[in-house]
Amino acid sequence: MRRKGVGIMSGVMSWMVVSESGHARVEDVGKHSIMRRTGLPTRDLRVLDPLLSYPSSILGRERAIVVNLEHVKAIITASEILIINSSNPSFIAFLQDLHTRIIHQTTSTISNDMDGGCQVEPLAKDSLSDNSADPFYVKPDSPKITPENIVKGAPDPTQLPFEFRVLEACIESACRCLESETLTLELEAYPALDELTSQVNALKLERVRQIKSRLVALSGRVQKVADELENLLDDDNDMADMYLTQKLNDRLFDQTSLKEGYNSEVEDIDKSGESNSEKYEKFTSAKLDVEELEMLLEAYFAQTNGILQRLSTLSEYVDNTEDYINIMLDDKQNELLQATIIFNTLNMIANAGIVVVGLFGMNINIDLFEGHPRQFWITTWGTFGGCIFLFLVCLWWWKKRYFLSQ
């Protein structure tokens, strides 16, 4: 039995396996069984280990595609997808969407093959034979319906191969998850930032700090997904490796007939006088026709760029709010410094008045002490007025020197 917390590299894991027909089942498979089943090396399986932290990546291999996007950790082959089982709500929603896509596409494929191969019409009730329980019949002049016509018939060019449908579901689920987190962050960030501009306190500053941390982490995740899609779009060889169904069909061809057809084509090309380089260019251009996958990836690359733009706008709003808060704090600090200058000036003038009072309080015999009370009041009010005059002169000087606001 598999112990809890054991990763891919250390034992058996629980995998959700979804086949091409849409049938899903849970299998406990070991590392070596997965390697034999998909042809993947150990280093690719390490990317999917839930106990290890690996950035988002999409790897195209000979027989499988390794997808590590957010909550989706899967291995895609030409006929099935193996996903690491999880109880994450996003994972459950991804499984439902994947099952719907596969069932819908399979039903559509069978319907198109039946419509193209024969004419099927409902049979009248009175014409049903006693041993017929099927309300559909095939016209005698139409081709017969066989499993080969339905399953092994020529694929509809408008329909994507199984691996691309599954890959699209994986990328779409990851983009939907990132977009949902972005929307949630926007709904929390903008009101919190607006409240902070009206009143600054420690609680609101801590809330904005947490929002900024989430913003940085989410931007990094979205950027990694966008970079991975961009790297795939820039390399046609990597995209060509993801055509698993086409490569599987090529391997199933009869080697003898393939060799004879290739030899006849070579003889025709030699007779036409084409050089070896021209022949090689034609062969490689046929092998690297990746327009179908390129269009698929470009759509989600544009979506991730849109999410990045929204996060960039939010980041700029956070930076602008921080600048505004710093300006407010600097203004408050300037007001405190001005108040400090004023109080220091008042303290200096008050000390000057105290000096005058101290001089008159000394036990010294002078003519002023022997005068009338009028002399006392003149001295008192003169000292007070002098202090006020000195204070006004100091304020005028500070404003002239731009130490105080006008």
Order of alpha helices (4+ residues) and beta strands (2+ residues): beta-beta-alpha-alpha-beta-beta-beta-beta-alpha-beta-beta-alpha-alpha-alpha-alpha-alpha-alpha-alpha-alpha-alpha
